Amino acid sequence: FFSLTLSHRAPAPSSDAMVASPSSSAGRLGPILRLRGGGGDGGVYPLTHTEMQWMQSANMGVGTGIGAVARDHRHWADRASEDALRLDRATLCAASSKPLAPPVVVTELGLLCNKEELLERLLSKSMPQHLAHVQSLRDFAEATLHPNPHYAADKAAKGGEAAEDREVPFVCPIAGTPMNGRSPFVFLRPSGRVVSERALKGVGATACPVTDVPLGEGDTVHLNPNAEQREALEQRHEERRAAAKAAKAAKGGKKAQKAAAAAAAAAAAAGASGSGGGGDSGDAAAAG
């Protein structure tokens, strides 16, 4: 790093300066090439923010001009879009994009929906692609969400605040964590409660922290899951569906067996009755 300084008088010789032009008389401007940094003569200066970023190994050699500013702008724009998307998933119905309002249900893959609007979609067979896994009433369950006492719908509608600072309709009843998409929440099947993952871990994830109902394997559903969690929920959903089909088939087989046994019993009874009648007629004929 170096700087170009214009001076009215010739500089005093120093160890860290080189004069780019011969000594000039008073009144004449002479360029001086002075190296920045060095000894205790005032040449030491703090690095700027841009220089400090450039010195980091991850950014070494990365430009800091207009292109870098554009990349930085896109980065923050993408981050704002992600925050807004997370907020929408946590506060809007996945079936209609309308604000969540009780009664609310949770699908097998952790999506939040208004119950009436989901039922309308199911009956009219107009389910969107991301809700294609909802094919019957067994594919979702009603959930209890804890309202946020500080939320005002009219104020929230005005907007103008960052997603993390905006009041949301629902919070965790234990930790008070806002359900704005930034903190993970879970749905507990046995109790139907929606709580933050932090509150669930606080009780060892063995029981509902609100009702103390014990939790078993597969009783926890992550809301708006990430890719790994969604894959696990899809696998569990397929297992549940296969088990339901097997149970239905077994139930149908038992009914068929009962029906066959009843038919056989009726046929046997009819045969016994017929043979008994025939014997009486024969006896009567012999007596005559």
Sequence and secondary structure as in RCSB ss.txt:
>XXXX:A:sequence
FFSLTLSHRAPAPSSDAMVASPSSSAGRLGPILRLRGGGGDGGVYPLTHTEMQWMQSANMGVGTGIGAVARDHRH
WADRASEDALRLDRATLCAASSKPLAPPVVVTELGLLCNKEELLERLLSKSMPQHLAHVQSLRDFAEATLHPNPH
YAADKAAKGGEAAEDREVPFVCPIAGTPMNGRSPFVFLRPSGRVVSERALKGVGATACPVTDVPLGEGDTVHLNP
NAEQREALEQRHEERRAAAKAAKAAKGGKKAQKAAAAAAAAAAAAGASGSGGGGDSGDAAAAG
>XXXX:A:secstr
 EEEEEESS     TTEEESS    TT  EEEEEESS SSSS      HHHHHHHSGGGTT   SHHHHHHHHHH
HHHHHHHHHHHHHHHHB TTT  B  SSEEEETTS EEEHHHHHHHHHHT   GGGTT  SGGGEEEEB EE TT
  HHHHHH  S TTTS  SEE TTT  B SSSS EEEETTT BEEEHHHHHHTTTSB TTT  B  TT EEESS 
 HHHHHHHHHHHHHHHHHHHHHHHHHHHHHHHHHHHHHHHHHHHHHHHHHHHHHHHHHHHHH 
